[in-house]
Amino acid sequence: MKLVIMRHGEAGFSSTNGLDSGRELTARGQEQATHAASLLQDQYIQVQQVWASHYARAWQTGCIVAQHLNVPCQEERALSISGYDLQELAQNIAIFAKDQPVNAALVLVSHIPNVSDIMHFYAPNARSFSFYPANFVIVDLEQKRVCADSKQ
């Protein structure tokens, strides 16, 4: 199975609720998410689901990607900044991956530094990757290596 680890698209500097979690995507961030989804369609993977942090910018990115790929998007609190829990996330991914075909993929939409942390957890020897807005890496879980990224 493949794991797509994606940073959210560009977000505005302020939010309607005054909290960081309420910062929404800008128009450019929405375009970045759509472009990332198009790039994922060009990969030889079958995205099954998108999991996203509940923060507005990550959730919106995840929903755009999921809609473009015609798959469900669900909230995963272990991906959020305030609730980040790598062990819980790894357990949830292991349960999800158990019955998936080899070319299946799960998209995770999260934040800096979580995305780098997740990448190095699943691909410990991976080179550094600059997760600009809506950039992603694809990790082959069986081989424990990055097999593609959005910059290629």
N, C-alpha and C positions, 0 to 999 in steps of 0.2 A: 504494500500500500504506500501511497505517496501522501505527504503532508505539505500543504501549501501554507507558508507562514508569511502573512502580509501585514504591513503597517497600514493604518487608516489613511484616507486621503487628506488633503489640506483642509484645515479647520480654521474658522474665524477666531479672532482673539478674545471675543466676549461671548457671553451666553445670555439667554433670556432669564435663566434662573440664578445667574451670578456665580455659578459653580463651574469648575473645570469640566465636570462630567456632562454639562449641558452644551458645551461648544459644538456647534454643528458644522457640517461640511460647507465650504464655499462652493460657488459654481465651478471653480477650477477643481476643487476636491471631488465633486460629482463626476466631472469629465475624467479625472485620473482613475476613479473607481471603474468607470465604464471601459476605459482603455485597458486597465488591468484584466478585467473580465474577458475582453477580446483577446488579449495575449494568452490567457489560460485556455481559451477555445482552440488555440493553435498548438497546444501541447498534446501529447498522446496519453492523456489521462482522462478518467471519467470521474468528474467531481460528483460526489454523492450528497454532500451537505456543506453548508457554511456555518461556522460557529464564530460569534463575534462578542466582544466586550459589550457591556450594557451602556458604556459611555456613548453619547449621541454620535460623535464622529466615526467611531468604529462600527456602531450598529448600522448607521446609514451606509457606510462603505460595504459592509457585509450584505445588506439588503440589495444594494445595486448589483453587486457581483452575483448574488443568488438569483435575482430576477433575470439577469442577462443569461445565466447558465441554466435557468429553469430548474432550480433545486431549492430545497427548503433552507431557511436561515433560522438559527436558534441562538438564543442568548447563552453565553458561557461565562459566568461570573469569575471563574478562575483566570480569565484572560484580562480582566479589568485592572486598572492601576491600583485601586484601593483593595481589591479582593484577590490580587494575583497569588496563585498557589500552584507552583509547577508540579508538585507531586499529585495534587488532585486532578490537574489537567492531564497528566500522563496516565493516570488510572482511567479517566474518562475516554481518552484516546485509545487505550488498550482494549477497553470494552467495545468501543465502536469498531475498531479494526479487526476484531476477532473473526467475523464472518464476511469480510469484504473481499472481493476479487483482487488479484495482484495489481491491476491497473487502476483501481479505485483511488480516489483522492478525497481528502478532507481539507477544506480551507479554514484557516484560523485568522481572524482579523483582530489585531491588538495594537499595542503601543510600544514606544521606545521606553525603557530598555527591554521590555518583555520579549519582543520579537527576536532580538539577538540572543537572549538567554535561552529561549525555546530552541532556536536553531542549533546552538552549541550543545544543548542537552541531547538532541537527536542526531547530530552530526558533529561529534566532538573535535574532529580534525578539520572542520571547515575553515576556510580563510575568512577574514573579516568581510562583512558586507554592509554597505551603507544603505540602511533602510530609509530611503526618501519616501515622501508620501505616496502611498499605494504601490510601492515596490514590494516584490515578493521573492522568496526562494522556494524551490520544490525539493523536499528531502525524501529520499528513498529510505523508508523505515527499515527495510530488510538489509540494505547495504550500509546504512548509517552514514550517508554522504549526500551532499547537495548535488542534484543531478541537473538542475536548470535554475535560471533566475530571470527576472524581468528585464535585466540589462543586456541579455545576450541578443 
